[in-house]
C-alpha cells in the first residue's frame, strides 16, 4: 500500500466556502480537485515556472467538469509528440 502524505494550506475561509460551493454543484470536492491537479503535475512533469492565468485554469476546470458530466469528450493522445503538437497548434 502506498504511503500517503497530508497537505495543509492556509486560505481565506470565504474563498474556500465559495470554491467548495461552486465545485459541489458539479459533484466534485475541493480535495478531489486538488488531488487531481497535484497528480497531473507529478505525472506530466509540469514545469512549476509555467504561468497559468486564472482564466486558463478556470477554462481547464470547466473542460474537466464537462467531461466528467458527459457533456464533452476531451481529446486523447497516444504519444507525447502528438500531445505536444496539439498544445503548440
Buried (B, 14 or more C-beta within 10 A) or exposed (E): EEEEEEEEEEEEEEEEEEEBEBBEEBEBEBEEBEEEBEEEEEEEEEEEEEEEEEEEEEEEBEBBBBEEEEEEEEEEEEEEEEBEEEEEE
